[in-house]
Each structure stands twice: as C-alpha cells, then as structure tokens.
Amino acid sequence: MQLIQGLNRIPSRGTVATIGTFDGVHLGHRYVIDRLAEVGKRLKLPVTVVLFEPQPREYFTGSAAPARLTRLREKLAHLRELPVDRVLLLRFNRRLAALPAWEFIGRVLVEGLGVRHLVVGDDFRFGCNREGDFNLLSQAGGSHGFEVMSMPSFTIDGVRVSSTRIRELLERGDLARAARYLGRTYSMCGRVTTGRRRGRDLGFPTANLDPCRRKSPISGVFAVRVDGLDTGSLPGVANVGVRPTVEGEGGRVLLEVHLFDYEGDLYGRRLEVFFHHKIREERRFASLDALRKQIEKDVALARQWLQSQENPWTTRIL
C-alpha cells in the first residue's frame, strides 16, 4: 500500500476511490472497501482511500471532538490488511475547509485522482459548510465521466455499525460487542518509554506506553494480551488513564501494562495491547499501600478471566 501525502505526489491518474475518516477501520469500512476493490478489479484500476489529517471534526471542534478509535499510524496499519493500493492523505486546514464542494470535486477527484468510480457512505457530506452530498457527486460524475455509488449502512442484527457506536460500547466497557463491530479485538499501539518505576516499587513492574492521544476511548483496568515481544503474545493487566493516586487529577493519558511472569528489558519496543475484558474503572486510592492491594486483586482477576477463555488470544472476530 502506497501512502501519498498531498495531491502533487500522485504518481498517476485513474483510480477507484472512497473518502472518509475511517476511524477504527470497522466492518462497515471494510465492507465499503471490499465492494470498491471488486470494481477496481473489473476496471483494472488501483483502489484509493482518501483520508484527512486532522479529522474534520477535530479541526472544527478542537478538544470537544470525540476520542479517536485509531491514531493515523494504527489506521494505516489496518488499511494495509485490506485490498487498498493507495492512501491519499490530505491536510485538513483552513484552505481545504473553505473549499467549495464543486471545487473539491474538480481539484481532488477529477484533476488530482482522475477518479473513474467513487464509493461513499449514505451520509457523506463534504465541501465548505458541508454543502456537497451524493446528489452533487452524481451530477459531477455525469459531467466528468465517473460513476458514483452510495453504500447503505452496514448493520449487524439491525444495528448500524459506526465509529460512534463502537466508541459508546468501549466507553461503557462492552469490549465483546465492540470487537464484533470492529471485526477484531480493540487494541492500542505505543512505544515503551521510561517511567518513574512506581509499579516496580509496588511489586508490579509495568511497561509504560504513550498512546499519543489527546483523549482515550477507553479507561480503567483491563485483562489484556500484548504483541510485539520476542516471546510472542503474553497475558497481562493494563491500566489506561491518568493515574490519579500517583499523579493527581488532570494528567495526560497513559497506558501501563504489567505482563504476567515476564522479566526483560522492554524500553524502546513498540507493543500492541489487545483489550479483552474490563475489570474496573480507574479510581483514586487513599494510599500507595491501598493501591498495591488493589493491583494484587486486579492481577488475580485478569489471570482468572484469561484462563477461563477457550482461546483468549483470538483477536480476529471474523
């Protein structure tokens, strides 16, 4: 998969394409891309996904925007698993936000990509003041010679699969249903950084990962498995939050993982943490000793839950 940053770097014109944020790269997104790939194969054209960075909602609402399910790096990793040939990454800034819908079609779709077939969601809007919609795209397609297909909502058991819905499920700790909509166990990636060794002092050494997020879609304590180790996947318990007992309220979001029965140097490693079961919410304790006793309980509960599963290491739901 080729990553193209900006219209000026497109190697050749002529493609089938889809546009969106693709936050989470969930089953609804995968359905759209699979249908697009079928068209690309028929027309013998590459499949292009057009993304924006930052996401438009983040640009317009700033800190009020919801937490991302996936950072850009994670999103690209998931897209590489799909039949995607190119990702066109456009910087969403003042100029792009002010671009009229017709001009977006002309510059990006016609002159930039030379699009021959476009697939969008049934609620897709674009252009200044969100003036562009499926009808406008269809009119433009008739004028410029490209087809436009609107994909209906992808549903499971009558429920529309969406990033918003998955975010709600993660927030309330329903990891199983969120995984069903994602098509995989929810995970976060990060590089292990040097911490204050508070976990080691408490008897539970942790790998401290910076999730590089303004907000996290999940918080609390979880039974997890971790990939990225020479020994393969390992079980553990993880805390996602601001560590109120140690840091006080209002700290930045951190991901701390205690791996069961593991000794080794993890600094600098890039790990992927898969969240299988929520144990409890993060909370502040009266003392470090009270925190240590709770961590003992968390470790026992995480071990018990993971051992109770027939295959706790399964990450693909499909």
Rosetta blueprint (number, residue, H / E / L):
1 M L
2 Q E
3 L E
4 I E
5 Q E
6 G L
7 L H
8 N H
9 R H
10 I L
11 P L
12 S L
13 R L
14 G L
15 T E
16 V E
17 A E
18 T E
19 I E
20 G L
21 T L
22 F L
23 D L
24 G L
25 V L
26 H L
27 L H
28 G H
29 H H
30 R H
31 Y H
32 V H
33 I H
34 D H
35 R H
36 L H
37 A H
38 E H
39 V H
40 G H
41 K H
42 R H
43 L H
44 K L
45 L L
46 P L
47 V E
48 T E
49 V E
50 V E
51 L E
52 F E
53 E E
54 P L
55 Q L
56 P H
57 R H
58 E H
59 Y H
60 F H
61 T H
62 G H
63 S H
64 A H
65 A L
66 P L
67 A L
68 R L
69 L L
70 T L
71 R L
72 L H
73 R H
74 E H
75 K H
76 L H
77 A H
78 H H
79 L H
80 R H
81 E L
82 L L
83 P L
84 V L
85 D L
86 R E
87 V E
88 L E
89 L E
90 L E
91 R E
92 F L
93 N L
94 R H
95 R H
96 L H
97 A H
98 A L
99 L L
100 P L
101 A H
102 W H
103 E H
104 F H
105 I H
106 G H
107 R H
108 V H
109 L H
110 V H
111 E H
112 G H
113 L H
114 G L
115 V E
116 R E
117 H E
118 L E
119 V E
120 V E
121 G E
122 D L
123 D L
124 F L
125 R L
126 F E
127 G L
128 C H
129 N H
130 R H
131 E L
132 G E
133 D L
134 F H
135 N H
136 L H
137 L H
138 S H
139 Q H
140 A H
141 G H
142 G H
143 S H
144 H H
145 G L
146 F L
147 E E
148 V E
149 M E
150 S E
151 M E
152 P L
153 S L
154 F L
155 T E
156 I E
157 D L
158 G L
159 V E
160 R E
161 V L
162 S L
163 S H
164 T H
165 R H
166 I H
167 R H
168 E H
169 L H
170 L H
171 E H
172 R L
173 G L
174 D L
175 L H
176 A H
177 R H
178 A H
179 A H
180 R H
181 Y H
182 L H
183 G L
184 R E
185 T L
186 Y L
187 S E
188 M E
189 C E
190 G E
191 R E
192 V E
193 T E
194 T L
195 G L
196 R L
197 R L
198 R H
199 G H
200 R H
201 D H
202 L L
203 G L
204 F L
205 P L
206 T L
207 A E
208 N E
209 L E
210 D L
211 P L
212 C L
213 R L
214 R L
215 K L
216 S L
217 P L
218 I L
219 S L
220 G E
221 V E
222 F E
223 A E
224 V E
225 R E
226 V E
227 D E
228 G L
229 L L
230 D L
231 T L
232 G L
233 S L
234 L E
235 P E
236 G E
237 V E
238 A E
239 N E
240 V E
241 G E
242 V L
243 R L
244 P H
245 T H
246 V H
247 E H
248 G L
249 E L
250 G L
251 G L
252 R L
253 V L
254 L E
255 L E
256 E E
257 V E
258 H E
259 L E
260 F L
261 D L
262 Y L
263 E L
264 G L
265 D L
266 L L
267 Y L
268 G L
269 R L
270 R E
271 L E
272 E E
273 V E
274 F E
275 F E
276 H E
277 H E
278 K E
279 I E
280 R E
281 E L
282 E L
283 R L
284 R L
285 F L
286 A L
287 S L
288 L H
289 D H
290 A H
291 L H
292 R H
293 K H
294 Q H
295 I H
296 E H
297 K H
298 D H
299 V H
300 A H
301 L H
302 A H
303 R H
304 Q H
305 W H
306 L H
307 Q H
308 S H
309 Q L
310 E L
311 N L
312 P L
313 W L
314 T L
315 T L
316 R E
317 I L
318 L L
